[in-house]
Amino acid sequence: MNIVVREEIRNSCHTCCTKLQDVTVKFGKEMILEKVNLHIHCGKLTAVVGPNGAGKTTMLKAILEEIPFSGSLSTDLRHTETHRDLRIGYVPQKLNFDPSAPVTVLDLFAASLSRRPLWLGRSGAVKSTAESALTLTRAESLIHKRVGTLSGGELQRVLLALALTPTPDLLLLDEPVSGVDPAGVELFYSMVSKLRKDHHMAVLMVTHDCGVAAEFADEMIFLNRKVICQDKPEIVLRHPEFVRIFGEISIPHREVTNG
Amino acid sequence: MEMIYDLFRHTIQNLAQNGLLPNSLTYTFVINALLCALLIGPTLGAIGTLVVAKRMAFFSSAIGNAALTGIAIGIILGEPVASPYVSLFAFAILFAIFLNFSRNRSGMSHDTLIGVFLAASLAVGSTLMLSVTKKINVHILDNFLFGSIITASSSDITLLVVAVGFAVFIGMKNYNRFLLSGLNPSLAAVRQVPVMKYDYIFVILIALITVASVKIVGAVLVEALLIIPAAAARNISRSLKSFVIWSVLISTVSAVTGILLPMQLELSVPTGGAIIIVATLFFIATLIIRMIRRQ
């Protein structure tokens, strides 16, 4: 079940992608995901939408190889550097976190990036890495704050910064903006959009908010135990099955860029 | 090993004779007690921060209670009454593994599941214990329940040293990974941390350290020393570093005070009880500090 990585030189970035082939997940006898076939392209923001219990988070967990699944997961990397595994960045929906726990943002970085016990003091390298990542997501002022005291939007920016260290090939976002105020949502999405353009990373985002997601996403996957439809957001939003479940959703500000 | 111990003993005895340390420290058994306190205190204090951060207080409580059952089984199987360590270790570790296994599988709320097994193990333990006490002196069981530093033998202390050494090694090497997998398993998985494996290592670590400290602080109270100092430290800490430092400090001071003070005052109280009372006083003090800061 290891991720197979083939290092190949690609001229066009859009040909490099992560492929899910017949990914099937069962919990006991219950089918959670059935034969999911997907191509997640780099440089694109792909939004995954679907009703509750559609298997959206399960799909992320399969990609993270956290749960057993059948089928295969493979990646073509565009990097020509030395052979290495697919690097995944992950922004969880929430931390299973005691809000009063004395863990600062910097502690969270140190725990993730270094094996030296946190309480023996950390190396300067970890601090400067954390600082530059947090600057990317406009969260640099939060570095010494306790994680439990952050607002929803602040926490998401910190977790995004963490997921970007080191720069991943594939960025997975699980309901990144639930519980974030509208201004925070806009900021978060525009940040992710910019990252995907600057670093050509593939972004896969699970979300409830179909309207806003459609505004920013390049591609949309409508998932309900299996992939019902994968296409441009404006097309997915008009899919009969989608309309049956979510009703008519219009995309307010989308710039029409693709003919 | 022996040399280090003798050096430690002689240094303390010299200091005590010169009046620099309390007079009671001229006795070997008091020095042994101090040594145990200095081993258990910092170790439980440091591991306790993980127990609290991973919200496993109830879990470690259940393991503490399982130790009792292990003792009863050991005595019934004919192990030495004062040190039924084989059954004790085996049962506590199997219990920890089983609990963690079903915690991952059952899909049931963790505290419900732990509550069931805690009660079940206590029931089995007490039933066996009652049948055992007809045959043996009840005071020996008291020692296991509430701790007695006076009866700690040199093999008890050796075992403690080995367990502490092991725990410190594993704990130091993997502290960040234990913590990260507690904060968010997926976040840890993405950093190539095999979360499930680390969960098992951690519960076995708790079982090991619990079993090794049972004779000194007692089965009932060993987990309290895992939780109370860390809970107290959390009240006054703002970063992880200060959290661990305070927890170790409070735990060590509680252990040393709880052992030495009753001896100094010539009070006949169980060691475990005294240690936990001191730790609880720290907890109350830090709680007050926290409330004052919040205003």
Boltz contact constraints between the chains, C-beta under 6 A:
constraints:
  - contact:
      token1: [A, 64]
      token2: [B, 186]
      max_distance: 6.0
  - contact:
      token1: [A, 64]
      token2: [B, 189]
      max_distance: 6.0
  - contact:
      token1: [A, 66]
      token2: [B, 189]
      max_distance: 6.0
  - contact:
      token1: [A, 88]
      token2: [B, 190]
      max_distance: 6.0
  - contact:
      token1: [A, 90]
      token2: [B, 186]
      max_distance: 6.0
  - contact:
      token1: [A, 90]
      token2: [B, 190]
      max_distance: 6.0
  - contact:
      token1: [A, 92]
      token2: [B, 184]
      max_distance: 6.0
  - contact:
      token1: [A, 92]
      token2: [B, 186]
      max_distance: 6.0
  - contact:
      token1: [A, 92]
      token2: [B, 187]
      max_distance: 6.0
  - contact:
      token1: [A, 95]
      token2: [B, 183]
      max_distance: 6.0
  - contact:
      token1: [A, 95]
      token2: [B, 184]
      max_distance: 6.0
  - contact:
      token1: [A, 96]
      token2: [B, 184]
      max_distance: 6.0
  - contact:
      token1: [A, 97]
      token2: [B, 183]
      max_distance: 6.0
  - contact:
      token1: [A, 101]
      token2: [B, 53]
      max_distance: 6.0
  - contact:
      token1: [A, 102]
      token2: [B, 234]
      max_distance: 6.0
  - contact:
      token1: [A, 102]
      token2: [B, 237]
      max_distance: 6.0
  - contact:
      token1: [A, 102]
      token2: [B, 238]
      max_distance: 6.0
  - contact:
      token1: [A, 102]
      token2: [B, 239]
      max_distance: 6.0
  - contact:
      token1: [A, 102]
      token2: [B, 243]
      max_distance: 6.0
  - contact:
      token1: [A, 103]
      token2: [B, 240]
      max_distance: 6.0
  - contact:
      token1: [A, 104]
      token2: [B, 239]
      max_distance: 6.0
  - contact:
      token1: [A, 107]
      token2: [B, 240]
      max_distance: 6.0
  - contact:
      token1: [A, 111]
      token2: [B, 176]
      max_distance: 6.0
  - contact:
      token1: [A, 111]
      token2: [B, 179]
      max_distance: 6.0
  - contact:
      token1: [A, 111]
      token2: [B, 180]
      max_distance: 6.0
  - contact:
      token1: [A, 112]
      token2: [B, 191]
      max_distance: 6.0
  - contact:
      token1: [A, 115]
      token2: [B, 176]
      max_distance: 6.0
  - contact:
      token1: [A, 117]
      token2: [B, 172]
      max_distance: 6.0
  - contact:
      token1: [A, 117]
      token2: [B, 175]
      max_distance: 6.0
  - contact:
      token1: [A, 118]
      token2: [B, 176]
      max_distance: 6.0
  - contact:
      token1: [A, 118]
      token2: [B, 240]
      max_distance: 6.0
  - contact:
      token1: [A, 119]
      token2: [B, 241]
      max_distance: 6.0
  - contact:
      token1: [A, 119]
      token2: [B, 244]
      max_distance: 6.0
